[in-house]
Amino acid sequence: SNPDTFKIMKYCRDNGVIPNVTVADISDSTADALTDLCGAVAVSRYSNKDICYDSIKKLTDRGMSQVNMHIMISEETRGDVLTTLHDLMEPRDPRLKDLNAVVFLSLKKKGRGTGFTQLTEEHFNHIVNVCLEHNISFGFDSCSALKFLKSVENHDDYETFKTVSEPCESGRFSAYISVDGYYSPCSFLEGIKNFKIGNWTDGINVAECDDFLKDVWYSDKSEYSRRRGLKCLSEGVSCQYYDI
């Protein structure tokens, strides 16, 4: 929807930054541009699987190897998840034959997510077990790391899974900057008010800062959020704000 999207991507590419993006329903011309400019593309899976699968095929047919599918896991979307896993079993849906991996996104009850219900532990573990049993390439967002590790704690490859699982990194080695130029540690913390030091209702206006590291990264709000997040992880809690 932003008419300058591909200009921005080309500028990034020309300056040594490889852009990645998440899309949903793309045309052939958009697939051409994404293949030329991006290093990786994720395609969101909503209720109509054909839109997602067809978009994936458009990208992989053009030689793109780092194409993932994103799907939000909840009780309401569980049927779609299981349908997708069936389509990834042998013999695969041919449109998914060159898919890199399916990536499951934990529910955060914000915005469009407020009307959904968190997966039960049994249903979460079932999804993991199906993927492992049928050799399906899969991953999770970092929000899900602790939950995933608990689900495989008795697996022979637990130590390997632990090595490649990264829990919440918000404000530690990732950041979110909104389309209006406001910084928050995580996109799901944008607009949150219940932080003891300041709040993320307005974020930090990056354009008004002279020194990003001093004024943003090491600001009191960022430091507090960082410490709070690390404390949660040390206590086995996935997120400092949401019930994951």
Protein Blocks (a to p, Z undefined) as FASTA:
>chain_A
ZZklmmmmmmmmmnopacddddfbdcfklmmmmmmmmmbdcddddfblmlmmmmmmmmmm
nopabbcddddddfklmmmmmmmmmmmpccddfklmmgfbdcddddddehjllmpccddf
klmmmmmmmmmmnopacdddfklmmmmmmmmmmgfklmmmmmmpccdfehklgccddfko
pacfbfklgopakbfbgcfklopafklpfblklmmmmmmklmmmmmmmmmmmmnopabfk
bcZZ
